[in-house]
Structures are given as structure tokens and as C-alpha cells.
Amino acid sequence: MTVRGIVHGNHVILEDGASLPESAQVEVYVLNGPERRVPTQAERDAALKDLLSMNLPVADWEQMEQEIIQGATACLP
């Protein structure tokens, strides 16, 4: 049986609602993909400047923050 998923911190999150018993041992194979690097502060600042220059309409900041948090944590066990 092969089940795909992602590693998030110390957790393995399986796709398609597949489940394993609590504390089940899993073997993880790392597949090399495109290299990812953390952007520099200058790159982050430039991206923020680009976004702000678009002058896009946005919702209330607190509402947006809650939506981002909900979206980011929805897939966590």
C-alpha cells in the first residue's frame, strides 16, 4: 500500500483522508524536487512594496488574519 502525504514539522499529513492508527510507524522517502530557499529580507521587502503599490481593496486586517490562520491550520491534525 502506498499513501502519499506531506511532512509538516514533526507530523505526516496524508492525502485523501487516508488514516493510520495513532503512533503508527511510517517510512518516509524524500524525493528531491526544485530547490527552495528562504527569501532574503530585501526580497521580502520588495515583494511587500509591490503588493502595497497595487492598492488592492482588502477586508478588515483582523478578519484577514483569522482567515489566514484558519486556512493554514485546517490541514493540521
C-alpha angles and dihedrals in degrees: 000000000000121000121181126213145134134263113238110183105306094340130093110214113200125214127241097019093293112159140194130197116274111277092012113160116242133188114223122204115199114218116198113236134166110321114256125202134184110256117243120250089252090055091048091049091050092050091050091048090051092050094047092048089061090068091211120180111254137186125243110306094233091051091049091049092052092048091050092049092048092049093047095049099038093092096047119105 
